[in-house]
Amino acid sequence: MLAIDVHQLRKEFKVQKNREGLKGALKDLFKREHTEVAAVKDISFQIPQGEICGYIGENGAGKSTTIKMLTGILVPTSGKLVVNGYIPYKDREKFVQGIGVVFGQRSQLWWDIGVIESFRLLRKVYRVSDEDFRRRLDELVETLQLQELLNRPVRKLSLGQRMRCELVAALLHNPSILFLDEPTIGLDIVVKMEIREFLKRLNREQGTTILLTTHDLQDIEALCSRVIMLDDGSIIYDGGLEELKTRWGKGREVQFQFTDPVSLDDVTFMTSGLDVRWSLENEVTAKVWIPREMNVSEVLSKVVGLKDISDIKIFETNTDEIVREIYQSGSADAPRDLSALSSNEAEAGEKEPIKAGTGAGES
Ligand SMILES: Nc1ncnc2c1ncn2[C@@H]1O[C@H](COP(=O)(O)OP(=O)(O)OP(=O)(O)O)[C@@H](O)[C@H]1O
């Protein structure tokens, strides 16, 4: 079953226009003019149950607006959406029982009361039985190590402590879908890693579907097999993270540290016949750039044996760079190069843009 099913979803906001000058301001007092801003432009995607999907894009791309529609906070201008079998903005009461939401920038806990009191209030909001509440709370408190924090008021918690409590608050009613909007924003690396581990475990053990909005691509790398990329309200990529790296990554670099000094001619000679590029870092260190369609082992087998090597490092394509490049170009199907495809794909003449919904979880 699909956890999230979105077709041609659109959201327009009415924005007030401010006319220039004193005259304009006076006119605005009597008659306001408005323009329509399309924040989300007819997007479609499906997320199967149990998938962790990253939802990324630059500031103002439309991520939060989408999440707000998916969680029933905003009513779409047009299009269809079904989440967990419900239309979020219509079936609110039943719908919220099955979802959990964490907005990294906003708290759902009461600021001045003890954390445990907030949890008790949320138990009533979600109508969780006493027994289920106790069992679930014990589990979550233990996993996230919150024992010491339960009686402290939220305002006295550090950001990392608060975020762990926010996760508990969002999961007390055991939702099958979790929406996370920037859950690791402002956290230090240790807490980020703890939260990522917790989310992985939640997904693995309970099959919770997770839609994750983040600017931190390490979150995506750690958690998501699939990524949906938004640009100016439209989806420009929907597919596997590995696929994105393979198609956009321009190759890999391997650094060799040799025992004895080498020249550029020496190293180039070792791989003659291969379409690679060498550069010298210093007299014993050389780097070779290998195009993405070539196997690294092909190059290694030529070099190892001819020269004594003291160290080898392989530099993989960096997701940050790939994503930045795609944002800048506004399209994810530009560098498509048939030579990069497997022979089967090339023979079949597969030409679909990467934008097509080919998430890993759909296979
Ligand atoms: N209530 C609103 N009224 C008018 N315009 C809005 C409103 N909410 C969002 N927008 C506009 O819609 C566009 C998308 O905003 P949204 O907050 O969804 O982007 P985002 O991808 O979440 O950005 P960020 O990463 O900065 O949070 C922006 O141009 C924003 O100014």
The ligand as a Gaussian input file, in Angstrom:
#p B3LYP/6-31G(d) Opt

LIG

0 1
 N        1.894000      31.784000       3.874000
 C        2.523000      32.178000       2.788000
 N        2.134000      33.251000       2.106000
 C        2.773000      33.647000       0.981000
 N        3.838000      33.028000       0.447000
 C        4.284000      31.934000       1.093000
 C        3.676000      31.451000       2.297000
 N        4.336000      30.341000       2.688000
 C        5.323000      30.143000       1.793000
 N        5.295000      31.097000       0.841000
 C        6.188000      31.205000      -0.317000
 O        6.189000      29.955000      -0.986000
 C        7.497000      29.618000      -1.453000
 C        7.897000      28.258000      -0.873000
 O        8.082000      28.389000       0.530000
 P        8.429000      27.144000       1.484000
 O        8.457000      27.660000       2.891000
 O        7.517000      26.031000       1.173000
 O        9.885000      26.788000       0.985000
 P       10.973000      25.803000       1.624000
 O       11.480000      24.978000       0.503000
 O       10.401000      25.098000       2.797000
 O       12.089000      26.822000       2.077000
 P       13.083000      26.783000       3.362000
 O       14.128000      25.754000       3.055000
 O       13.639000      28.165000       3.382000
 O       12.258000      26.455000       4.574000
 C        8.391000      30.771000      -1.034000
 O        8.524000      31.643000      -2.121000
 C        7.634000      31.422000       0.100000
 O        7.932000      32.808000       0.174000

